[in-house]
Amino acid sequence: MSEDSVKKIDEIRIGVLGNVDSGKTTLISVISNNILDNGRGLARKKVLKHNHEQETGRTSSITHTYHYSKDDNRIVSFIDLAGHEKYYKTTVFGANCCSLDYIMLLVGANMGVSLMTREHFLLILILKLPFIIVVTKMDLAPENVLENTIADIKLLISKYKPNYELLEMCSDNLHSLKNFNPTIDNKVPIFKISNTNAFNLDILKQFLYSLNIYNPWLKLRSESLYFTIEDVYTVNGTGLVITGTQTSGIIKKGNKVMLGPINGNFVECLVKSIHNNFKELVEQLDAGCSGCFCVKSLEKKVHLKRDNVKRGMVVVSKDCNNFTYKTFEAKIKILHHPTTIKKNYEPIVHCGSIRQTAKIVDIEQDLLRTGDQSIVKFEFKSRPEFIQLNKQIMFREGKTKGIGVVTKLVK
C-alpha cells in the first residue's frame, strides 16, 4: 500500500481485553490474516512477538496488529492487551496510553466470567471507553455452560450499568447498529463466535469496519506534539528507534523534539527517519497513528541508549513549557478500599503513560473510605513525571482502586 493511500483512509483503534486463554491473540490473527485457527494455536503464532509468548501462548506485552480493508477503505488497528493477572499493570498502561476508540472484551464460552474479566470490565468503565463483548470458543461450550456464561455477563452488566441492554448480534439485526453510538444507544453488542469454524466471524468483521471514530483526530493534529513511547530498539547502522502512538500533533522528519523524562529532565533530539504502521518510510506521523522513528541526541553530554530510554516516556515539541513535576493535586474518588486511607498512603498512580508509586502528602479530609471524594496532594516517590492538568488518573494498591482528575501542578 502506498503512502498516499494510507493517509487518505480512516484508522480505528480497538483494544482487545479478556482473561487468559479467551482467544484474544487468536481472534486478532484470524481477522487480520483472513485465516482460521486449528484449535492448537496456529493463528496466534503469526501475531505473538516474543519466544516465551510463543511457548506459553500468553501475551505479556502490548502488540499492535494492523489490517487494511480495501472494501471499507479503513485500517483497523488491534491492540492486544495482556490477560494474565501477572501482567495487569501492562494492560492498564496499554489501555491508558494507546488512544483507543473502542474496547473488545472477550469471554470464553466454556470459561465464563472470571475474576480478571471483572477487573477488565471495571477498567473499561473507569476509562469511560465504548465497548463490545465477544463470546469466543462457541465450538467448545456445551449448551448449559454457554447459558451460564451469558447469564453471568448479563449480571455483570446489570450490576454496573443497569440501564444498558445486552443486544445479541446476528445477520438480521446488524443493520440496526450501522451508526452505533455508545453514548446514546445504551446498548452493549454481544457476538458469539468461533475462530475454528468461522461461526459469526463475518458479522463481527462487518460491525468492526462500520464503527464510527469518536476521537477528534483532525482537531488533535493541530495541537502540540505528544508521542507515547511503547518500545525501544537499537538497530545496527541506524541507532536508537522508538515505537509508540501519536496522541496529538504531527511529527515530521528533521524535527527537533524533546524526549524524556530521563532522570527528571528532557533531552533535545533530532528525528532522523520515520516509518508508518506498514514499515514504509514516510515524511510525517499524524495524531491517531502508531509508528516508529529514529532519534539522535543533540546534547553532547547525553548519549541516548536503550538503557536510559524506557517505555512510558514521551516525545513533546521543543517549545513545550510544561515539563516535569514531582507533586500534583487531584480530585479523587475511592472506588474500593478495605479500611481507611490516611496521609502517607502509597498507591501506584496511572496517568496516561505514567506508572509510578506516589505518596499522599496532604488530604482534605482526615480519612477516606470507599465512596468518599476529596482533594488530595500526591508526590511521586522516585522521579518527576510529565503530567498535565485535567488528565484522568487511576490508582491502585492491592484491592484498593480509585480514580480522579489532576487539578493542580506543584513544582
C-alpha positions in Angstrom: 0.0 0.0 0.0 1.4 3.4 -1.0 2.0 6.3 1.4 -0.7 8.4 -0.2 -3.4 5.8 0.2 -2.6 5.3 3.9 -3.0 9.0 4.6 -6.5 9.2 3.0 -8.1 6.4 4.8 -9.6 6.2 8.3 -7.9 4.3 11.1 -9.9 2.9 14.0 -8.0 1.7 17.2 -9.6 -1.3 19.0 -8.1 -2.6 22.3 -8.7 -6.3 22.9 -9.2 -7.3 26.6 -10.0 -10.7 28.1 -8.9 -13.4 30.5 -6.0 -15.8 29.8 -7.0 -18.3 27.1 -10.1 -16.4 26.0 -8.7 -16.2 22.4 -7.6 -12.5 22.1 -4.5 -13.1 20.1 -6.1 -15.8 18.0 -9.1 -13.6 17.1 -6.8 -10.7 16.1 -4.8 -13.1 13.8 -7.9 -14.7 12.3 -9.3 -11.3 11.3 -6.1 -9.6 10.2 -4.7 -12.6 8.3 -8.1 -13.9 7.0 -7.4 -17.4 8.2 -9.0 -19.9 10.6 -7.3 -21.4 13.7 -6.7 -25.1 14.0 -7.5 -25.2 17.7 -3.9 -25.7 18.7 -2.5 -22.1 18.4 -1.7 -21.9 14.7 -3.2 -18.5 14.2 -1.7 -16.8 17.3 1.8 -17.7 16.2 1.5 -15.2 13.4 1.0 -12.3 15.9 2.9 -13.1 19.1 6.3 -11.5 19.1 8.3 -13.0 22.0 9.7 -16.5 22.3 8.2 -17.0 25.8 4.8 -15.9 24.4 5.1 -18.5 21.6 5.9 -21.2 24.1 3.1 -20.4 26.7 0.5 -18.8 24.3 0.2 -16.0 26.8 0.6 -12.3 25.8 2.9 -10.4 28.1 3.4 -7.2 26.1 1.4 -4.7 24.1 1.1 -5.9 20.5 -0.2 -3.8 17.6 -1.7 -5.6 14.5 -2.9 -3.6 11.5 -5.4 -4.7 8.9 -6.3 -2.7 5.9 -9.7 -3.4 4.3 -10.0 -2.3 0.7 -13.8 -2.8 0.7 -14.2 -0.4 3.6 -11.2 1.8 2.9 -10.2 1.6 6.5 -7.4 0.5 8.7 -8.3 -1.4 11.9 -5.6 -1.3 14.5 -5.9 -4.1 17.0 -4.0 -3.5 20.3 -3.6 -6.9 22.1 -3.5 -6.3 25.8 -2.3 -9.0 28.3 -4.9 -11.1 30.0 -2.9 -12.7 32.8 -3.1 -11.1 36.3 0.7 -11.1 36.4 0.8 -8.5 33.5 -2.2 -6.4 34.7 0.0 -3.3 35.0 1.0 -3.7 31.4 -2.7 -4.0 30.5 -3.5 -0.8 32.3 -0.6 1.0 30.7 -1.8 -0.1 27.2 -5.5 0.9 27.8 -4.4 4.3 29.1 -1.8 5.4 26.6 -2.8 3.8 23.2 -5.6 6.3 22.3 -8.2 3.6 21.9 -11.5 4.2 20.1 -13.2 1.0 21.4 -12.6 -2.0 23.6 -13.5 -5.5 22.6 -13.9 -7.6 25.8 -13.5 -11.3 25.1 -15.2 -14.0 27.3 -14.6 -17.7 26.6 -17.9 -19.5 26.2 -16.5 -22.5 28.0 -14.8 -20.5 30.8 -17.4 -17.9 31.9 -16.9 -14.6 33.7 -13.6 -14.8 35.7 -12.1 -12.5 38.2 -9.9 -10.9 35.6 -12.9 -10.4 33.3 -14.5 -8.4 36.1 -11.2 -6.4 36.5 -11.1 -5.7 32.8 -14.7 -4.6 32.8 -14.1 -2.2 35.7 -11.0 -0.8 33.8 -13.3 -0.1 30.8 -15.8 1.8 32.9 -13.0 3.8 34.7 -11.5 4.9 31.4 -15.0 5.5 30.0 -14.3 3.7 26.8 -17.1 2.4 24.5 -17.0 -1.4 24.3 -18.5 -4.6 22.8 -18.5 -8.1 24.2 -17.3 -11.1 22.2 -18.0 -14.7 23.4 -15.4 -17.0 21.9 -14.9 -20.7 21.6 -18.6 -21.4 20.7 -17.5 -24.8 19.3 -16.2 -26.0 22.7 -19.1 -24.9 25.0 -22.0 -27.3 25.9 -25.4 -25.6 25.9 -25.8 -25.4 29.7 -22.3 -23.9 30.1 -23.0 -21.3 27.4 -26.2 -20.4 29.1 -24.4 -19.9 32.4 -21.8 -17.7 30.7 -24.4 -15.5 29.1 -26.3 -15.2 32.4 -23.0 -14.1 34.2 -22.4 -11.5 31.6 -25.9 -10.1 31.9 -25.4 -10.0 35.7 -22.1 -8.2 35.3 -23.7 -5.5 33.0 -26.7 -5.0 35.2 -24.5 -4.5 38.3 -22.6 -1.6 36.9 -24.7 -0.4 34.0 -28.3 -1.2 35.0 -29.7 1.0 32.2 -27.8 -0.9 29.5 -29.3 -3.5 27.3 -27.3 -6.6 26.1 -28.0 -7.0 22.4 -27.1 -10.3 20.8 -25.9 -9.6 17.3 -26.8 -11.6 14.2 -27.2 -11.0 10.5 -30.8 -9.9 10.9 -30.2 -7.0 13.4 -26.7 -6.0 12.3 -28.1 -3.1 10.2 -29.8 -1.7 13.3 -26.4 -0.7 14.7 -24.9 0.7 11.5 -24.4 4.0 13.1 -23.7 2.6 16.6 -23.3 5.4 19.1 -22.4 4.0 22.6 -23.0 7.3 24.3 -26.7 7.4 23.5 -27.7 3.9 22.4 -27.3 2.3 25.9 -26.8 -1.0 24.1 -23.9 -3.4 24.6 -23.5 -5.5 21.4 -22.5 -9.2 22.1 -21.2 -11.5 19.4 -20.9 -15.3 19.7 -18.1 -16.5 17.5 -15.7 -19.4 16.8 -12.2 -18.9 15.4 -12.0 -22.5 14.2 -15.2 -22.9 12.2 -15.8 -19.2 11.3 -19.1 -19.0 13.2 -20.4 -15.4 13.1 -16.9 -14.1 12.2 -18.2 -12.3 9.1 -20.8 -10.5 11.2 -18.2 -9.3 13.7 -15.9 -8.1 10.9 -18.7 -6.1 9.2 -19.6 -4.5 12.6 -15.9 -3.5 13.3 -15.4 -1.9 9.9 -18.6 0.1 10.3 -17.8 1.6 13.7 -17.6 5.4 13.9 -14.4 7.1 15.1 -15.0 9.3 18.1 -11.5 10.6 18.8 -11.2 14.1 17.1 -8.0 13.3 15.3 -8.3 16.2 12.8 -8.5 18.6 15.7 -5.8 16.9 17.7 -3.4 17.2 14.7 -3.4 21.0 15.2 -2.4 20.7 18.9 1.0 20.3 20.5 3.1 17.2 19.8 2.6 14.3 22.2 4.0 10.9 21.4 3.9 8.0 23.9 6.9 5.5 23.7 5.8 1.9 23.9 9.0 0.1 23.0 12.7 0.9 22.3 15.1 -0.9 19.9 18.7 -0.5 18.9 19.1 -1.1 15.1 22.6 -1.7 13.7 23.6 1.0 11.3 20.6 3.2 12.3 20.7 3.8 16.0 18.0 4.2 18.6 14.5 3.5 17.3 11.4 4.2 19.4 7.9 3.0 18.7 4.5 4.2 20.0 1.4 6.1 19.5 1.0 9.7 18.3 -1.7 11.1 20.7 -1.7 14.7 19.3 0.2 16.9 16.9 2.3 16.0 13.8 5.9 14.8 13.9 8.0 15.3 10.8 11.4 14.0 9.6 14.0 16.5 10.6 12.0 17.9 13.6 13.8 18.9 16.8 11.9 17.4 19.7 12.2 16.8 23.4 12.4 13.3 24.8 12.0 12.3 28.4 11.8 12.5 31.3 15.3 11.0 31.7 16.3 11.5 35.4 13.6 14.2 35.6 14.9 16.1 32.5 14.1 16.3 28.8 16.7 15.8 26.1 16.7 17.6 22.8 16.7 15.2 19.9 16.6 15.1 16.1 14.1 12.9 14.2 16.2 11.2 11.6 13.6 9.0 9.9 10.0 7.8 10.3 8.3 4.5 9.4 4.5 4.0 9.5 2.4 1.0 10.5 3.2 -0.8 7.3 7.0 -0.5 7.6 7.1 2.2 4.9 9.4 5.3 5.1 7.2 8.4 5.5 7.8 12.1 6.0 5.5 12.6 8.9 3.3 10.8 11.5 -0.1 12.3 12.4 -2.2 12.1 15.5 -4.1 8.9 15.8 -1.4 6.7 14.2 1.2 4.4 15.5 4.7 4.2 14.1 8.4 4.4 14.8 11.2 6.8 14.3 15.0 7.0 14.7 16.2 9.7 17.1 19.6 11.2 17.8 20.6 13.3 20.8 21.5 16.9 20.1 23.1 17.4 23.5 26.7 16.4 23.7 26.6 15.3 27.3 23.7 12.9 26.7 24.0 9.7 24.7 20.7 8.0 24.1 20.8 4.3 24.7 18.2 1.5 25.2 19.2 1.5 28.9 18.1 5.1 29.6 15.1 5.4 27.2 12.1 3.4 28.7 8.6 2.5 27.8 6.2 5.2 29.1 8.4 8.1 28.3 7.1 10.8 25.9 8.2 12.9 23.0 6.9 16.5 23.0 7.5 19.6 20.9 10.6 21.7 21.6 8.5 24.8 22.5 6.7 22.9 25.3 7.0 24.9 28.5 5.3 22.2 30.7 7.9 19.6 31.6 8.2 17.6 34.8 6.5 17.8 38.2 7.0 15.7 41.3 3.9 16.9 43.2 0.4 17.4 42.0 -3.1 17.7 43.3 -6.1 15.7 42.2 -9.8 15.4 42.9 -10.3 11.7 43.6 -13.0 9.2 44.4 -12.3 5.9 46.2 -14.0 3.1 44.4 -12.9 0.4 46.8 -10.7 0.2 49.9 -10.9 -2.4 52.7 -10.3 0.0 55.6 -9.4 3.7 55.6 -6.9 5.9 53.6 -4.7 8.4 55.5 -1.7 10.6 54.8 1.4 8.8 53.7 -0.6 6.1 51.9 1.4 5.0 48.8 -0.6 3.6 45.8 0.5 3.1 42.2 -0.7 6.0 40.1 -1.6 5.6 36.4 -2.0 8.7 34.3 -1.6 8.2 30.5 1.9 6.7 30.1 2.8 7.4 33.8 3.0 4.4 36.1 4.8 5.2 39.4 4.2 4.9 43.1 3.1 8.2 44.7 2.7 9.1 48.4 -0.3 11.1 49.6 1.3 14.1 51.4 -1.8 16.1 52.1 -5.5 15.3 52.2 -8.6 17.5 52.5 -10.2 15.0 54.9 -8.6 13.1 57.8 -9.8 9.7 56.5 -11.1 8.4 53.2 -13.3 5.3 52.8 -15.0 3.5 49.9 -17.2 6.0 48.0 -15.6 9.1 49.5 -14.4 12.1 47.4 -11.7 14.6 48.3 -8.8 16.8 47.1 -5.5 15.0 47.6 -1.9 16.0 47.0 0.4 13.3 45.6 4.1 13.2 45.5 5.9 10.8 43.2 8.4 8.6 45.1 11.2 8.0 42.5 11.3 10.9 40.0 9.4 13.8 38.5 7.0 12.9 35.7 5.5 14.8 32.6 1.9 15.2 33.9 -0.7 17.6 32.6 -3.7 19.4 34.0 -7.2 17.9 33.7 -5.8 14.4 32.9 -7.6 11.4 34.3 -5.7 9.3 36.8 -6.4 6.0 38.4 -4.6 4.5 41.4 -4.4 1.1 42.9 -2.7 -0.9 45.6 -3.8 -4.5 46.4 -7.6 -4.4 46.3 -7.7 -0.6 46.5 -9.0 1.2 43.4 -9.6 4.9 42.9 -10.0 7.4 40.1 -9.5 11.2 39.8 -8.6 14.2 37.7 -5.4 16.3 38.0 -6.4 19.8 39.3 -3.1 21.5 40.1 0.6 21.0 39.3 3.1 21.9 42.0 6.8 22.5 41.4 
